[in-house]
């Protein structure tokens, strides 16, 4: 590790933006790559992928984390047809999708989240898999309305997000 840190200050850029900022020597990158390569039996496991290679599969977010993302969209909006909705509506859709996945995976079971899951399922049926900006703008009221209903339901169940 000390050798790697020593390599960070081998040279500096002589002029221009960032003058005097240390350059990282190539040997530092090579050392990091070598340290990340599996050895022995781990090499076969790494090629096969999976937890034996040191990788873990991440599941859905916890409900409280998904809810925080959904709530972050509450004070944003856009005007359909004005060309400013792609990011906002895409984000609301993504947050609702994450919220739905976290509710289904929650240890309390999907039955605990019956109403919000019904609302998101209805939205999925309405969108029919088309999450293009044009489709999301067309279904603006459905999308934002579902977000608001899920938010209200969750605020009535603080034990699920605290």
C-alpha positions in Angstrom: 0.0 0.0 0.0 2.8 2.4 0.8 4.4 1.7 -2.6 1.1 2.5 -4.2 0.8 5.8 -2.4 4.3 6.7 -3.2 3.6 6.3 -6.9 0.9 9.0 -6.6 3.5 11.8 -6.3 6.0 10.7 -9.0 5.4 13.7 -11.3 3.3 16.8 -11.6 1.8 18.5 -14.7 4.1 21.4 -15.6 1.4 23.9 -16.8 -2.2 24.4 -17.7 -5.3 23.6 -15.6 -4.4 21.5 -12.6 -0.8 22.5 -12.6 0.9 21.1 -9.6 -1.6 18.3 -9.2 0.1 15.0 -8.7 -0.1 12.5 -11.5 -0.8 8.9 -10.7 1.9 6.6 -12.0 0.9 3.6 -14.2 2.4 1.2 -11.7 -0.3 2.2 -9.2 -3.0 1.1 -11.6 -1.2 -2.1 -12.4 -0.9 -2.9 -8.7 -4.6 -2.2 -8.1 -5.5 -4.5 -11.1 -3.3 -7.3 -9.8 -4.8 -7.0 -6.3 -8.3 -7.3 -7.8 -7.5 -10.5 -9.9 -8.6 -13.7 -8.3 -6.0 -16.3 -7.5 -6.1 -20.1 -7.3 -9.6 -21.7 -7.2 -11.2 -18.3 -7.0 -10.2 -17.7 -10.7 -12.6 -20.4 -11.9 -15.3 -19.2 -9.6 -14.9 -15.6 -10.9 -15.2 -16.8 -14.5 -18.5 -18.6 -13.6 -19.7 -15.5 -11.7 -21.8 -15.4 -8.6 -21.3 -15.3 -4.9 -18.4 -17.8 -4.9 -16.4 -15.1 -6.8 -17.1 -12.6 -4.1 -20.0 -11.0 -5.9 -23.4 -10.6 -4.2 -26.7 -10.1 -5.9 -28.4 -7.0 -4.7 -32.1 -7.3 -4.2 -34.7 -4.6 -4.2 -34.3 -1.5 -2.0 -35.9 -1.5 1.4 -39.3 0.1 1.4 -38.1 3.1 3.4 -35.3 3.8 0.9 -37.6 3.4 -2.1 -40.0 5.7 -0.5 -37.4 8.3 0.1 -36.6 8.3 -3.7 -40.3 8.6 -4.5 -40.8 11.5 -2.1 -37.9 13.3 -3.7 -40.1 13.7 -6.8 -43.0 15.4 -4.9 -42.2 19.0 -5.5 -41.1 18.6 -9.2 -43.4 18.8 -12.1 -43.4 19.5 -15.8 -45.8 20.6 -18.5 -46.7 17.8 -20.9 -46.0 18.8 -24.5 -43.6 21.5 -23.5 -40.5 19.3 -24.0 -39.5 19.4 -20.3 -41.0 16.1 -19.1 -38.7 13.3 -20.1 -36.5 13.4 -17.0 -39.3 14.0 -14.5 -41.8 11.5 -15.8 -39.0 8.9 -16.3 -37.9 9.4 -12.8 -41.4 9.1 -11.3 -41.9 5.9 -13.3 -38.6 4.5 -12.1 -39.3 5.4 -8.5 -42.7 3.8 -8.6 -41.2 0.7 -10.2 -38.6 0.5 -7.4 -41.3 1.1 -4.8 -43.4 -1.7 -6.2 -40.4 -4.1 -6.2 -39.5 -3.2 -2.6 -43.0 -3.7 -1.4 -43.3 -7.1 -3.1 -39.9 -8.2 -1.5 -40.6 -6.8 2.0 -40.7 -9.4 4.8 -44.2 -8.3 5.7 -45.3 -9.6 2.3 -47.1 -8.0 -0.5 -50.5 -8.4 1.3 -49.3 -5.6 3.7 -49.0 -3.2 0.7 -52.2 -4.4 -1.0 -53.6 -0.9 -2.1 -50.3 0.6 -3.3 -49.5 -2.5 -5.3 -53.0 -2.5 -6.8 -52.4 1.2 -7.9 -49.0 0.5 -9.4 -50.3 -2.7 -11.2 -53.1 -0.6 -12.7 -50.5 2.0 -13.8 -48.5 -0.8 -15.4 -51.6 -2.0 -17.3 -52.3 1.5 -18.4 -48.8 2.0 -19.7 -48.8 -1.4 -21.3 -45.0 -1.5 -21.2 -44.6 1.7 -23.1 -42.4 4.0 -21.0 -41.5 6.4 -23.8 -41.7 10.0 -23.0 -44.7 10.4 -25.3 -46.6 7.6 -23.4 -45.6 8.9 -20.0 -46.8 12.4 -21.1 -50.1 10.9 -22.4 -50.6 9.2 -19.0 -49.3 12.1 -16.9 -52.3 12.2 -14.6 -52.2 8.4 -14.0 -48.4 8.5 -13.3 -48.4 11.5 -11.0 -51.7 10.4 -9.4 -50.3 7.0 -8.6 -47.2 8.6 -7.1 -49.4 10.9 -4.9 -51.7 8.0 -3.8 -48.7 5.8 -2.8 -47.1 8.8 -1.0 -50.4 9.4 1.0 -50.7 5.7 1.8 -47.1 5.5 3.0 -47.4 8.6 5.1 -50.3 6.9 6.9 -48.0 3.9 7.6 -44.9 5.5 9.2 -43.8 2.1 10.6 -43.0 1.1 7.0 -40.5 3.9 6.4 -38.9 4.8 9.7 
